[in-house]
Amino acid sequence: MEPLTTTVVLHEKLLDVLRYFGIFQYPLTLSEIATHCSVPVAREDVAVALQWLCEQEQVFSFGGYFSRDKNIEAQVHRRQEGNRLAAQRIDAAARTGRFLYQFPFVRFVGISGSLSKGFSVPRGDFDFFIITAHQRLWVCRTLLHLFKKVTFLVGRQHCFCMNYFVDIGRLQLGEQNVFTAIELSSLIPVAGSDTHESLLQENGWVKSFLPNEYLPFLSVPVNDRKLRLATALEFLLSWCGAGINKALMHMTDKRWRRKWKRKNYPQQDYDLAFKTTLFTSKNHPANYQKKILQTLRQDSARNKNLPL
């Protein structure tokens, strides 16, 4: 017996979630599927819908996880190993984030990337999303990346992947899509709780993609304490004003554009992969956002529409 129209809509929305995480070969639990569903839904309704989808072999289940891939057992074992490593490494990532919080003009540090989804590989990157003081983004970023150059000497650069910076004066993100909504919601706050709360409030549009209560994959205690030395150092660097900030932005942008051109990457993709404004710095040379959204559009064209 075919399900009712409203149930058909729910089924498609749940499949949308599994399509998204299927790109990463990452099976989800029932609660995680409900968390990422783009319409308000109760866990009990998700359970019933998933049972029907499994009976129709549109979804496959193993060990409490769900996927659209018949090879779900191998995916579950991969995920469980990645979850185990993430649980082992999350405290080290949090300590690193709290260390970064002590740098001048840093107002918030959150763990992003695969670790924020509870997954890691041996020697995987620690990715960080950083919010800076107003009109000090490029001063802050330059100081942090000068420090990162030192970490190359001891082979620790993978622990300091600071690839997204936002100015506290412009917290609303310009890219409003399912990818950014999930990345923003899954951030693991490390330091700067008040600023994190402001970030979520300024990006209320996320609720149009993720209207249900968001349950994080992992969490750590947040520590907002700034050391006196850090406060003093920021005071000493207070002369680095808006003019220097702007000059550093232009200098960095020129260097990135030269590198992009040398690698023969499509010039039209530069502004998305290397977003460079006075209020935002994004350094994603692999341009995962474009690849993921393209994959979703192609998949959606064969099925129902996913809001992008």
N, C-alpha and C positions, 0 to 999 in steps of 0.2 A: 504493500500500500504506500503510495507516494505521500510525503509529508506535506503539511499545509504551507501556503505561500510564505507566511511569516517565518516558519521553520526553515524553509528553503533559503531565505535571506540569512538566517543565523548560520546555517551550514556553510554558505559561501563565505561569510565573514571569518568563520573558524578556519576554513581552507586558506583564506588570505594570510592568516597568521602563520600557518604551517608552510605556505609558499615562501614567506619572507625568511623564516629561520631555516627553511630547507636549503636556501642558497649557501648557508654556512654548515650544512649537514648537521644541524643541531636540533635533535628531537626535544619536545617540551612536555612538561607535566600538565595535567588538567588545569591547575591553578595558574600556571604561566600562560596557557592559551587564553584563559579568561581575562587575565591581566592585560594582554595585548590585543584583545578583541576591539574592533572599532565601533561597536555599538554597546550600550549598557546591557549587561547580561548577568544572570545569577549563576553561581557555580553548578547548581542542580540542573539547570537547563543545558549548560555546556556538557555535563556528564551524559545526559540523554542524547544530545546531538552527536557527540563523539561515538557513542555506542552504535547509533544508526549508520554513521559514516564508516565505521569499522565493518559493520555487517555488509555494507555495499562495496567494501574493499576500495573505498576512496581514501581511507586513512588506515594506517597499520599501527598496532600497539605492541609494546614489549616492556615488561618490567615497570609499568606505570608511566611510560613515556609514549608519545604519539608523533607520527611522522607520515608524510605522503609517500615515503620511499619504502618499498618492500624490504630493502636491506636495513631495516630499522635496528636489528639486533647489533650489527657492527657499529652503527651510529651511536647506540646507547652505550656500548662499551667504551667507545672513543670519548663520548661526553663524560662518563663517570671518571675516566682517567684524568681528563681535563679539569673536571670539578675538584678532584683530589689535589691536583697540583695547585689550582687556584686557591684552595683553602690553606695550603702550605705557604703560599707566596703573598697572600693579601696583607699580612701584617708588615712584611718588608716593604711592600708598595706604600702602605699607609705611613710608615716611618719616613720613607723618601718624600712623600707628599708634604708631611709636616715640616721636613727640612726645607723644602722649596718655599713653604709659607713664610719662612723667616727672611726671605730676600726682600729688598726694598720694593715697595709699591705693590706687593702681592696681597690681595684681599680675599681670595678664595682659591682652594685647590681641591679638585675632585678627580678620582680615578675614572678613566674612560676606557674605550677599546674593549677587547675580548675579556679582559680581567673583570670589567664591570658587569659582564654577563655570567660571571662565575666560571670562566674557562681560561686555561693557560696551557702552555707547552713549556718544556724545559728551556730555560734562558729566554723565555718570551719577553717582549717589551713591557715596560710599565708606562702606560699612556696617561697623560694628565691634561685636564681642562683647567685653565687658569683665568681668574678675573683679576684685573689690575686696578690701581687707583686711576681716577679720571685724568686724562691727558698725559698719562705716564706709561701707556701700554708698550710702546716701542723702546722706551728706556728700560723698563722692567724686562722685556723680552731679550734685549741685548745683553743685559747683565746675566740673565739665566743661561743664555746660550754661550757666553764667554766661559762661564763655569763648566758647561757641558763639554766644551773643547778639552778641558783638563781631564774629564772622565775617560776620554779616548785613550789616554796614556795608561790607564789601569784596566781597560777593557770593560768599563761599566756604563758605557754610553746608552746601552739598551734599557737601563733603569731610569733614564731621564728623557723620555720622549714627550716633549712639551709641544704639542702640535696644534693647540687651539687656545687663543687668548682673546678675551673680551674686556672692553673698557667698562668699568662699573657705571659710567654715565650713559651707556647705551646697551642695556642688557637684553633687549628683545632681539632674537636672532632673525636674520633676514630670510634664511632658507627654511620654509615652513612646509615640511613634508613628513611622510611616515618614517624615513630614515632618521631625520633630525629629531623627531619626537621621541623615538626609542632611545637614541643616543643621549638626549637630554634627561629623560626620565630615569635611565639606568645609571646615571652618574653616581658614584659612591663618594659622598662628601668626606673630606679628610680634615679640613680646617676652614673656618670662615662660615659658620652656620647661618648668621644673619644675612650675609651676602647671598648664600645659596637660596635662602627663602625668598629673597628679592628676585633672584633669577627665575624661580618657578612662577612667581606672581606676574612678572613681566612677560612670561611666555605662556599665558593662559590658553593660547591657540592649541597647545598640545592636547587639551581635552577633546578637541574635535577628532583627533586620531586615537587617543587612548582615554576614553571616558570612565573606565572602571578604576577602582583603587589600584594603584601601582605597587606591586610587591617586588622589592629589589631582589636580585639574584644573590647578592652578598652585601654586608654592611660592616662598618668598623666604627669604633668610638670617634667622635669628632672632638678635636682639640683646638680651641680658638686662641690659645695663649701665644702672644708674641714676646720673644725675649727682649730684655732691655737693650742688648747690643743691637738687635735688629731694628728697634725703634730709633736708636741713636744713629745708626748707619743711614736710615732713610732720611733723618733730619739733615745729615751732612750732605746728602745728595739732593736736597730740596731745590738747589739751584738748577737742576736739570728740568727745565720747564717745557712748555708746549712747543717752543721753537726747536729745541733739541729733539724732542719726541718726533716732530714732523720730519726733521732731517734724517733721523735714523730710519723712519719708515721708507722714505724715498731711496735711501742707500740700499736697504734690504731688498726692496722691490726690484731695483735695477739688477742686483746680483741674481735674484731668483729668475728674472726674465731671461738673462743670458744663459743660465743653466738649462732652462726649459727649451730655449731655442737650439742649444747645442745637442740636445737629446732628440730633436725633431719631433717633439710632442705637438699635438694640434694646438695652435695658438688660441683657438676659441675656447679651449678647456682651461686655460690658465687661471681665469678669474674665479672659477669654481674650486679648482684644486689648490690654488694659492691666493686665497682671499686676503687682500691687503688694503685696509682702510685705516683711518685714524682710530677707529673703534673696534676693529676686528683683525686678527691675524690667524689664518688657517693655513697649515702646511701639510697637505695630504697629496704627495706626488703620485701615489697609486690611484687617486681619484675614485675611491671606493663608492662614494655616494652616487656618482654618475653610473657606475657599473651596476650597482644594486638596483637603482631606480629603473634603468633600462631593462634589466632582467625581469623585474616585476611587471613593467608595462607589456613586455612581450608575452609573459605568462598570462596576464590579465586579458590581453587581446584574445587569447584562446579560451578564456573562461568568462568570469564576470569582471566588472570594473573594480579595481582597488583605488581608493582616493589617493592621488599623488599630488 
